[in-house]
């Protein structure tokens, strides 16, 4: 019986902590990312790290977002003339809260510059990401799937960060 009360108390804290911020119309966010390449991209890069920042504006449960960031993908083979890969996206998207302003789904579309770190070779490509996140007070944890169209590929990202409402 004691465990049921503790569960109920934690559940109420989560719900009320986030619904108390529900009237905020604008928020800023920042995340750190761990990237795990898949498909063609994994042939040359086995992991990555990144940062992103953005702003969102909306009403109720739907927010439009703008995001900029940078992700460095580490080369996984020796003897290559190209170093790691730097991904710099500029994206717009939608974030939709689906459960007590704790769980959200997101989708983004934009342009990204891809540049090999040890060379001057760079190009611009269409990029997308879809994902889901969990928010507790000001902290967020997200899982998303990023795709860069062209000859690059995709990766799963695990992101942790904060969101501050205004």
N, C-alpha and C positions, 0 to 999 in steps of 0.2 A: 504494500500500500504506500509505503514511503517513496518508492521509486516512481510510482504514478504521479505523486504530488510534485516531485522534482522535475519529471518530464513536463508536466503541465506548466510549472513555473518557468522553465527554460523556453517552452513554446510561446508563452505569453510575452516574455521579454523580447524574443525575436520579432514577433508580430508588432508589438507596440513600439519598439525601438525604431522600426523602419516606417511604420505608418505615421509616426509623429513628424516625419520629414516629407510627407506626401504632397504638401502644398508648394514645394519648391519647383519653380518653373525652369531654372537653369542650373546646371551642374558642370563641374570640371573634373576630369579624371586623369589618373596616371597609373601606368602598369609597368612591371618588369615581366619579361617573357623568357620562357625556355622553349626552344623550337626543336621539333623532331621531324626531319625531312622524310618524305615518302616518295615512292615512284622514281622517276628520272633524277630528281634532285638528290635523292639518297645515294646515287652512284658516286657522286663527287663530294657530298657534304653529309656528315653524320650527326651534327647537332648545331645549335645556334643559341644566341642570347640576344635580347633586344629590349628596347624601351619604347613606350608610346605615351602620348598625351592627347587629350581631346576635350571637347566641350559638347554638351547636349542641351537641347531646349525643347520643351513640349508641355503638354497638359496631361493630367491624370496618369495613365499608364504607358503612353506612347511618346517617345522622344526622338527627335532627329539629331544626329551626331555628326561631328567632323573630327577626324583623327589624323595625326601625323606621327611618324615614328621612324625607327631605324632598327634593323636586325642584322647581326653578323652571323653568317653561316660558316662553320669551320670546315676546311678541306680535310678529307679523310684518307688521302693517298699521297705517298711521297713521290717525288720525281715529276710532279706536274709543274708547268710553267705559270699556271694561274693560281693565285692565292685563294683565300676564302672569298665569299660572295657577300656584298653589302646590299641590302634591300631597304629602300627608302620610300614608303608609301604616303600618299595623300588621299584619304578616303572620306566619303560621306555615307551615312547609313541611317538605320532605324533600330532603336532599342525598344522592346515591348516587354513590360513587366507582366507576368502571368500568375504569380502567386504572392499575395500580401506584400508586394514590392520587395520581395526577397529573391525570387527566381526570375530571370529575364532571358529572352532570346534576342539575338542581334544578327543583322546582316549589313554588310558594307560593300561598296563598289568604288573603285578609284583608279588612279594611275600610280605606277611605282617605277623608280629608277633602280636598275640592277647594275652593279659595278663589281668587277673582279678587283680585289684589293691591291694586288701586285702589278696590275696593268692599267692602262687608260681605257680599256674596253668597257663601255657602258651602253645601256639601251633603256628605253622606256616601254612599259607594257601595261596592259589592263590587269588589274588585280581585284580579287574578291575575297571576302571572308564571311563565314557563317559560324555561329557559336551559341553557347549558353553560359550563363553565369549565375553566381549566387552572391547576394549582397547581405552583409550583416553590419548594421550601423554604417560606418564610413568605409568599411573594408569590402573588397570584392575579390572573388576567385572566378576565373573564366577558363573555358576550354573552347578553342576555335580551330577551324580548318581554313588555312590560307591557300589561295591558288594564284600563281602568276602565269598568265597566258603567254604562249610563245614556247621557247625551248627550255624553260626552267622547271616548272613543276609545282609541288605543293608540300605543305608541312602542317602538322598538328602543333598548336601552341598551348602552353599552360601559362596563364597570366595571373599575377597577384598584384593588387594595388589598392588605391583609395579613390573615393569619389566624394567631392565636397559640393554641397548644394548652396545656392544663393537665393 
